[in-house]
Amino acid sequence: MSKEVAAAAGATTRLSRKQWTTLLAANMGWMFDGYETYALILVVGVALKQLLTPAQLPHLPFYAGALIAITLVGWGVGGILGGILADYIGRRRAMIVAIITYSLLTGLSAIAWSWTSLAVLRFLVGLGLGSEWGTGTAIVAEVWPDHMRAKGAGMMQSGLGIGFFIASAVWYFVGGAGPGAWRYMFLLGILPGLGALWVMSRVEESERWQAADQARRRARARRQGGAVLSEEEARYARFTLSDLWLDRRLRRLTVLASLMSLTTTLGWWGISSWVPAYVGSLAAHLHLSPTHYASIAGMLYNLGAIAGYVSLGFIADAIGRRKTALLYFAASLVLTPILFLWLHNLSWVLAATIVNGFFTLGQYTWMPVWLPEVYPTRIRGTGVAFVFNVARFVAFLGPLLSGFIIARLGGYGIAATSVGMIYLLGIVVAFFFPETKGK
């Protein structure tokens, strides 16, 4: 064992129970988000075949893309509101509110009776889903020690891939349960949320947030008393979302980070979310079960993603945040046409799915690793949640565009390759974002 590995192992064993419990709660919350999100991707085709009218069925890919887009818009709204809430009422309480909200709402998707009703319900579910990530990211970053922060962020982010994998595994067994199988998927999604709520109730509040909250209360009290505030006090007294844009440095960082977030989000939702459907279509051409192979593809893709999430934290500590982000963006750019356009053998496609998942979905970890290190505690929840979620207001066009191209051209290759050019944006912008390793 190398000295570096031994040192990392020793540092891990010194983590406190509070730090591990916080990570577990954030991971489980994000796991629930992953299950609920991927459940929609897996069942959307089956559900819409029942909910669409005969006249709408020829345009099923478009309606599927629209449904995903609506979920993204709801996610974006809920995510930004949840981040602001976390800065004012605390990370712990905001996470509990988020978990209760989406636990109650997710089962509602099972009662949809038409495409319109499912779209409305998905928007409401999106509101609950979006508010958890920024809060979990902030509390893990603040509770875990500096030298382990990136690794903790990677382990937290892996919850999404675990949730995706669980959804794929559940669909593998539930998918053949008849016409109502897709409804069972949403009903089962309530259970992980209840588990996350139980763990979160045992998490202690972040001490860094408590200190920032006290400073905010003092600054506001002085302002109400007519005192002239210092520049630092004025920052604490401002509304967090305003503070994000009035500070010139934070404004520049937020714009750059949002562009990279757009790259990751649009790239995944506009391309990789179609992987199960794409593999299913290949299987159907070979007279194999499309549901069976879509589930297998989802599990393989998310096994690669889980490894990619965790690995990014370790790689970021080894070579830096910027180089790691560039590596993941560049690999995603290359792997997209390989998977969707150049490979045709089903076995090779399944193998490429694992590697593609490592980079295209695993790259999400750059956000919980890099973003908390550029935002001060007073607006950390607002900052990271804004960057993570604002991209969805543009990224929702990705599924719509891909669905439109697929429906028009009858294939996934050109759609994926065209939308995949977005990774060039991330490569360019990453050069201008400050390196924070060791700072």
N, C-alpha and C positions, 0 to 999 in steps of 0.2 A: 504493500500500500504506500502510495506517495505521501510526502509530507503534507501536500495540499489537501488530499482526500482525508488524511488522518485529522487534520485541523478542522475540516468541515464537519466530520463525524463527531469530533469532540465538542464543537460549538452547538451541534444539534442536540446533544444529550443535555446540555446546560439550559435549554429552553424551559421556561416555567410552564406550569399547568395552565395558567391564564393565557399564555401565548398559543399553546396547542388548542385550547378550547375555542379561542377566537378564530383560529384558522379553520377548525372543524366546522364551526357555525357558518363562516363565510363560504367555505367549500360546499357545504350541503345546500345552502341557499342558491348558490350558482348552479349546483347540480340539478336542483328542481327546475330552474330556468331552462337548463339544457334539455331535460326530459320533455318539458312542455313544448319547447320550441321545435325539437326534432320530431316529436309526435305529430305535429301539424305537417311537417315536411313528408313524413312517411305515409300519412293517411289521406293527404289532401286529394290525391287522384281518386281513391276509392270513395271518399265522402262526396266529392263533387259529381261523380257519376250517379249518385242517388239524389243530390240536391238540385242539380241543373235541369232545366227543361230540355226537351229534345232539340229545340232550335239552338240552345246554347252549347250543347255537348261538342260540336265540332271545334269550338273555341276554348276547350277545357284548359290548355296551357296558359292562356291569357287570364282566365278567371282564377287559376291557381296562383299565378304571379300576383294578381291583384289582392288576393287574400293574404299572402305573405307580406305584401307592401302595406296593407292596412294594419297588420300586426306590428310592423316596424314603426309606423307613425305613432301608434299608441305607446309603444315602447319608448320612443324618443321623448314624448310628452311626460310620461310617468318617470322616466329616468332623470330628467332635468329637475323636476319638482322634488323627487326623492333626494337628490344631491343637496339641494338648498335646505331641505328639511333636516338633513343630517348635520349641517353646520349650525343649526339653531336649536334643535332639541336633543342632539347627541347621536353618535353612531349606533349605539345599542338600541335605543328606542325607535330610531328610524328604520332599522332592519326588522324589528318586530312588527312594526306597522306594515312594512312591505310584504313580509312573509304571510301575515294574516290576510292581507288584501288579495294576493294572488292565489293563496290556498282556497279562499272562498270563491274566487272568480273562475278558476281553471275548469272546474267541473261543469260550469254552465255551457261550455262548448258542446258538451254531449247532448244537449237538448235542442240543438239547432234543427229547424224544419225547412230551411231554404237557404240559398246562397246569401241572401241579404241578411238573414238572422245570424248566420255564422260569421259574416263580416263584422256585424255590430259587436257580437260577443268576443271576437278576436281582438277588436280594438280595446275593449274593456280589460281583457286578459293582458294585453300589451302594457296598459297603464301600470298594472301590478308588477309585471315581470321587470320592467325597466328600472324600477326604483331600488332594486337590491344591489346591483353590481357596484355602483359608485360608493355606497355606504360600506360594503364589505371590503372594497379595495382600500378605502381610507383607514378603517379600523385595523386591518392587518398591517398596513404600512406604519401605523403609529404605535402599535403594540409590539411588533416584532423588532428585534435589535437591528441596528444599521447594517452589520456585516452579514445578516441573514435575510435582509428584506427582499432581495430579488428572488431568492430561492423560495421564500414563503409566498411571494406573489405568484410564482409559477405553480406551486402546489394548490393555491387557492383557485387559480384559473383552470386547473385541470378538472375542477368540478363540472364545468360545462361539457367537456368531452366525456366524462363519466356519465352524466345525464343523457347525452346523446347515445352512448353505448347501451345504457339501460333501456332507453326507448326502442332502440333497434332490436335488442334481445326480447323485450316484451312483445313487440310487433311480430317477431319471428314465431312466437307461440300463439299470440292472440289473433293474428291476421287471418287465420282460417276459421274463426269462430262465427262465420256467417255475416250477413249484411250489416249487423250492428257492431261489428268488431271495432270500427274506428271510434265509436262512442265509448266503448270500454277503455280505450287508450286514454281518453281525457278524464274519465272518472278515476282511473288508477293514479293519475297524476296528482291527486290531492294528497296521497300518503307521504311522499317525500317532503312536502311542505310542512306537514305536521311534525315530522322528525326534526326538520331544521328549526322550527319554532321551539321545540323542547330543548334543543341544545342552546339556542340563542338566549333563552331565558336564564341560562347559567353563565353568560358572558358578562364580564365587568366592563365598565365604560373606559374609553381611552383617556389616560391621564393628560395627554397632550391636548385633546379636545377640551377637557375640563379647564385647563389653564387658559386656553384661547377663549372659552366661553366667559370666564371670569373677567378677562381683559375687555371683552366686548361689552359686558354689563357695566364695567367701570366707565368705559368711554361714553356709553350712552347716557349714564347717570350724570356725568360731567357736562355733556352737551345740553341735557335738559335743565341743568342748573345754571346755564349761561356761560360756562367756562370756555375759554379759547383752547381748542384741542391741538395737540401736536400733530405732525404729519402721520405718525404711527397710530395715534389714537383715532384720527379721522378715518383711517383705513378700517379699523375695527368697528367704527360706528356706522359705516356705509353698509347698504344692502349688499350681500355677497355677490350677486350677479352683476350689480353696478360696479363693484370693486374690480371685478374680473376685466372690465372694459375701460375703466377710467385710468388704471395703472398701465402706462405705455409698455413696460416690459412684459407684463402679464398678458396684455392684449396681443402682442406679437407672438408670444409662445402659444396662446390659445388658437390663433389662426393657423399656425404651422401644425400644431398637434391635431387640429380638426381635419386638416387635409390628409394627414397620415391615417387618422381614424376613418376617414371616408374611403381611403384605399383599402384598408382591411375589411371594412364593413360591406362596401359595395362589391368588393371582390368575392367575399364569401357568399353573401345573399344572392348576388347576381349570377354566380357561376357554380360554386361548390355545393350549394344547397340542392342542385339538380343531380348530384352524383347518384343517389339511389334510383331516381327515375331513369337516368341514363343507362345504368347497369341493368335495370329491369327491362328496358327496351331491347338491349342486346340479347338478354336471355330469352325474351319472347321470340326474337327472330330465329333462335336456335330451338324453339319449341320447348323451352324450359320454363319453370314457374317464375314469372316476373316478381311476384311478392316475395318469394323465397330469396331470390338473388338480390333484390333491393335491400332486404334486411341484412344479408351477409355483407353487402357493400357498405351499408351504414355502420355495421360493427367494425369492419376492417378500417374504414376511414377514421373512425373515432378512436380506435386503438392507436393509430398513427398520431392523431391529434393530441391524445393524452400525453404521449411521449414528447410531442413537440412543445406542449405547454410547459411541462416541467423542465425540459432541456433548455428552453430559452432563458429561464432564470439563471441556470448554471453557466450557460454560454455568455450571458450578459455580464456576469461577474468576472469571467475570464478574459473577454476581449473588449468589453465595453458595450454600452447601450446602443450606440449608433451603428457600429459594425454588425451587431446582431440583427438589428432591424433591417439593415441593408441585405444581409444574407437571406433572411426570410422573404423579403419582398422579391428579390431577384430569383430565388428558387421557385416562388409561386408563379412568376411570370413565365418561366421556362416549362414548368410542369403542367400548366393548364392545357396548352395545345397537345402535349404528349399524351395526356389522359383522354381528352375529348376528341382529338382529331387524328392523331397518328397511330394509336394502338387500336386494333380491332379484335384481337384474340381475347376471349373472355377471361382466361387465366391471367394474361398479362395485364389486362385492365384492372383486375382485382388487386394484383400486386402493386400496380402504380397508384391505386387508390390509397394504400397505406402511406406511401411516401408523400402523396399530395396532401393528405390530412395532416401530416407532420408540419408542413409549412403553411398551407393556406388557412387552416383553422388554428394551428398551434401558434401562429404569429400574433394572435390576440393578446398574448402575455406581455408584449412590449408595453401595453397600456398600464396594467397594474404595476409593472416594474419601473417604467420611466416617468409616468405622469405625476405620481405622488411626490417625486423628488424635485419637481419644478414649481409646485404650488405650496404656499405657506399654510400652516394648520388652520388659520382663520377661514380660509375659503377652499380648503382641500376637497371637501365633499362636493361643493359646487363646481369646482374646476374640473376634477376628473370625471364627474358625471356629465357635465356639459360636453366635454370633448368626446366621451364615449357615445353619447346619445344624439348629439346634434347631427352627426353623420347620417343617422337614420332618416332625417327629413329629405336627404338627397338620395341616400342608398336605396330607398324604397322604389326608386325608378329602375334599379337593376333587375329585380324579378319581373317587373312589367316589361322592360326592354327585352330581356332574355325570352320571356314567355311569348312576346310578339314575334321575335325572330324565329323561335322554334316552330310556332304555329304557321308562320308564313313559308319557311324554308323546309320544314319537316325534319329537322335534324338539330343535334346539340352542338356539333363541332364548331360551326361558324359563329354561333351565338356566344359560346364560351370563349373562343379566341378573341372575338371583338371586345367583349366586356373585360376580358383579362388584361387588356392594355392599360387598365387603371393602375396596375402595379408600377408602371413607369412613374406615375405621380409620386408614389411613396418613396421610390428610390431617390428622386430629385429632392424632395422636401426634407428627407432625413439628414442630408448634408448640412442643412441650416439650423437644425434643432440642437441645442447645447448638450454636450456629453456630461453626464452627471455621475459617472462611476467614481466613487471615492470622494465625492464632494458633499 
